[in-house]
Amino acid sequence: MMEEKEKRLELINTFALILSIIIPTISLLITSPEEIKTQTYIIFGIIVLVLVIGGFTTYIISRWKKMNKDIHYNKIEMEDIKKDLNFKELWNSIDVRLKVLENMMLYKKNKRGQAIDPRIIMWILLAILIYLFLKSMGFFR
């Protein structure tokens, strides 16, 4: 979201810079050469030079701010990753989970025969489908 806003702002700044150079250039070209003095050329050159330097400076400053912001976000993200990668806590967590799984497996071994066999479910579904097929054929009304 912020990158899109920054890109739009950068595009607007570039457009404004180009427009501010084109408008004086067009007005200079439209004016007849007899009315233009050397002082006008000098002022026009200074305006163009100031606009180019100002636009370039604005571009550099905006890039600098963006890079500083990216560095700050990356630093925060690296600190979060370091906190998340605390291996001692991770190892303890894995150890606890492994013990829970072992206990569940032992408990499940002792409770044999209580699970529903998938073959029974398949035969029930097959019987329902055969019944629906025969009903559609007209054997059951």
URQUINOR-V818663 format. One record per residue. N is the residue number from 1. RES is the residue in three letters. SS is DSSP state (~ for helix, > for strand, _ for the rest). PSI is psi in whole degrees, -180 to 180 (999 if undefined). D_FIRST is the distance of its C-alpha to the first C-alpha in whole Angstrom. Layout:
BEGIN
n:N res:RES ss:SS psi:PSI d_first:D_FIRST
n:N res:RES ss:SS psi:PSI d_first:D_FIRST
END
This chain:
BEGIN
n:1 res:MET ss:_ psi:-48 d_first:0
n:2 res:MET ss:~ psi:-36 d_first:4
n:3 res:GLU ss:~ psi:-39 d_first:5
n:4 res:GLU ss:~ psi:-41 d_first:5
n:5 res:LYS ss:~ psi:-42 d_first:6
n:6 res:GLU ss:~ psi:-38 d_first:9
n:7 res:LYS ss:~ psi:-41 d_first:10
n:8 res:ARG ss:~ psi:-44 d_first:11
n:9 res:LEU ss:~ psi:-41 d_first:13
n:10 res:GLU ss:~ psi:-40 d_first:14
n:11 res:LEU ss:~ psi:-41 d_first:16
n:12 res:ILE ss:~ psi:-43 d_first:17
n:13 res:ASN ss:~ psi:-43 d_first:19
n:14 res:THR ss:~ psi:-43 d_first:20
n:15 res:PHE ss:~ psi:-43 d_first:21
n:16 res:ALA ss:~ psi:-40 d_first:23
n:17 res:LEU ss:~ psi:-47 d_first:25
n:18 res:ILE ss:~ psi:-42 d_first:26
n:19 res:LEU ss:~ psi:-40 d_first:27
n:20 res:SER ss:~ psi:-17 d_first:29
n:21 res:ILE ss:~ psi:-37 d_first:31
n:22 res:ILE ss:~ psi:-41 d_first:32
n:23 res:ILE ss:~ psi:-50 d_first:33
n:24 res:PRO ss:~ psi:-33 d_first:35
n:25 res:THR ss:~ psi:-44 d_first:37
n:26 res:ILE ss:~ psi:-43 d_first:37
n:27 res:SER ss:~ psi:-33 d_first:39
n:28 res:LEU ss:~ psi:-39 d_first:41
n:29 res:LEU ss:~ psi:-32 d_first:42
n:30 res:ILE ss:~ psi:-36 d_first:43
n:31 res:THR ss:_ psi:141 d_first:45
n:32 res:SER ss:_ psi:145 d_first:49
n:33 res:PRO ss:_ psi:-23 d_first:50
n:34 res:GLU ss:_ psi:-31 d_first:53
n:35 res:GLU ss:_ psi:-13 d_first:51
n:36 res:ILE ss:_ psi:129 d_first:48
n:37 res:LYS ss:_ psi:167 d_first:50
n:38 res:THR ss:~ psi:-30 d_first:49
n:39 res:GLN ss:~ psi:-37 d_first:47
n:40 res:THR ss:~ psi:-42 d_first:45
n:41 res:TYR ss:~ psi:-42 d_first:44
n:42 res:ILE ss:~ psi:-46 d_first:43
n:43 res:ILE ss:~ psi:-42 d_first:41
n:44 res:PHE ss:~ psi:-44 d_first:39
n:45 res:GLY ss:~ psi:-41 d_first:39
n:46 res:ILE ss:~ psi:-42 d_first:38
n:47 res:ILE ss:~ psi:-48 d_first:35
n:48 res:VAL ss:~ psi:-43 d_first:34
n:49 res:LEU ss:~ psi:-45 d_first:34
n:50 res:VAL ss:~ psi:-42 d_first:32
n:51 res:LEU ss:~ psi:-43 d_first:29
n:52 res:VAL ss:~ psi:-46 d_first:29
n:53 res:ILE ss:~ psi:-43 d_first:29
n:54 res:GLY ss:~ psi:-43 d_first:27
n:55 res:GLY ss:~ psi:-43 d_first:24
n:56 res:PHE ss:~ psi:-43 d_first:25
n:57 res:THR ss:~ psi:-43 d_first:25
n:58 res:THR ss:~ psi:-42 d_first:21
n:59 res:TYR ss:~ psi:-46 d_first:20
n:60 res:ILE ss:~ psi:-44 d_first:21
n:61 res:ILE ss:~ psi:-42 d_first:20
n:62 res:SER ss:~ psi:-39 d_first:17
n:63 res:ARG ss:~ psi:-40 d_first:17
n:64 res:TRP ss:~ psi:-45 d_first:19
n:65 res:LYS ss:~ psi:-42 d_first:16
n:66 res:LYS ss:~ psi:-43 d_first:14
n:67 res:MET ss:~ psi:-40 d_first:16
n:68 res:ASN ss:~ psi:-40 d_first:17
n:69 res:LYS ss:~ psi:-43 d_first:14
n:70 res:ASP ss:~ psi:-40 d_first:14
n:71 res:ILE ss:~ psi:-41 d_first:18
n:72 res:HIS ss:~ psi:-46 d_first:17
n:73 res:TYR ss:~ psi:-39 d_first:15
n:74 res:ASN ss:~ psi:-37 d_first:17
n:75 res:LYS ss:~ psi:-43 d_first:20
n:76 res:ILE ss:~ psi:-43 d_first:19
n:77 res:GLU ss:~ psi:-39 d_first:18
n:78 res:MET ss:~ psi:-39 d_first:22
n:79 res:GLU ss:~ psi:-40 d_first:23
n:80 res:ASP ss:~ psi:-40 d_first:22
n:81 res:ILE ss:~ psi:-40 d_first:23
n:82 res:LYS ss:~ psi:-40 d_first:27
n:83 res:LYS ss:~ psi:-40 d_first:27
n:84 res:ASP ss:~ psi:-25 d_first:26
n:85 res:LEU ss:_ psi:30 d_first:29
n:86 res:ASN ss:_ psi:104 d_first:32
n:87 res:PHE ss:~ psi:-29 d_first:34
n:88 res:LYS ss:~ psi:-46 d_first:37
n:89 res:GLU ss:~ psi:-38 d_first:35
n:90 res:LEU ss:~ psi:-44 d_first:34
n:91 res:TRP ss:~ psi:-43 d_first:38
n:92 res:ASN ss:~ psi:-40 d_first:39
n:93 res:SER ss:~ psi:-43 d_first:36
n:94 res:ILE ss:~ psi:-40 d_first:37
n:95 res:ASP ss:~ psi:-45 d_first:41
n:96 res:VAL ss:~ psi:-44 d_first:41
n:97 res:ARG ss:~ psi:-40 d_first:39
n:98 res:LEU ss:~ psi:-42 d_first:42
n:99 res:LYS ss:~ psi:-40 d_first:45
n:100 res:VAL ss:~ psi:-44 d_first:43
n:101 res:LEU ss:~ psi:-41 d_first:43
n:102 res:GLU ss:~ psi:-44 d_first:47
n:103 res:ASN ss:~ psi:-39 d_first:48
n:104 res:MET ss:~ psi:-40 d_first:47
n:105 res:MET ss:~ psi:-42 d_first:48
n:106 res:LEU ss:~ psi:-41 d_first:52
n:107 res:TYR ss:~ psi:-41 d_first:51
n:108 res:LYS ss:~ psi:-33 d_first:51
n:109 res:LYS ss:~ psi:-38 d_first:54
n:110 res:ASN ss:~ psi:-19 d_first:56
n:111 res:LYS ss:_ psi:46 d_first:55
n:112 res:ARG ss:_ psi:151 d_first:56
n:113 res:GLY ss:_ psi:-7 d_first:56
n:114 res:GLN ss:_ psi:-12 d_first:54
n:115 res:ALA ss:_ psi:150 d_first:51
n:116 res:ILE ss:_ psi:131 d_first:51
n:117 res:ASP ss:_ psi:130 d_first:52
n:118 res:PRO ss:~ psi:-26 d_first:50
n:119 res:ARG ss:~ psi:-33 d_first:53
n:120 res:ILE ss:~ psi:-43 d_first:54
n:121 res:ILE ss:~ psi:-42 d_first:51
n:122 res:MET ss:~ psi:-42 d_first:51
n:123 res:TRP ss:~ psi:-37 d_first:55
n:124 res:ILE ss:~ psi:-46 d_first:54
n:125 res:LEU ss:~ psi:-40 d_first:51
n:126 res:LEU ss:~ psi:-40 d_first:54
n:127 res:ALA ss:~ psi:-41 d_first:56
n:128 res:ILE ss:~ psi:-43 d_first:54
n:129 res:LEU ss:~ psi:-40 d_first:53
n:130 res:ILE ss:~ psi:-41 d_first:57
n:131 res:TYR ss:~ psi:-45 d_first:58
n:132 res:LEU ss:~ psi:-38 d_first:55
n:133 res:PHE ss:~ psi:-46 d_first:56
n:134 res:LEU ss:~ psi:-36 d_first:60
n:135 res:LYS ss:~ psi:-40 d_first:59
n:136 res:SER ss:~ psi:-27 d_first:57
n:137 res:MET ss:~ psi:-15 d_first:61
n:138 res:GLY ss:_ psi:11 d_first:63
n:139 res:PHE ss:_ psi:-33 d_first:64
n:140 res:PHE ss:_ psi:135 d_first:63
n:141 res:ARG ss:_ psi:999 d_first:63
END
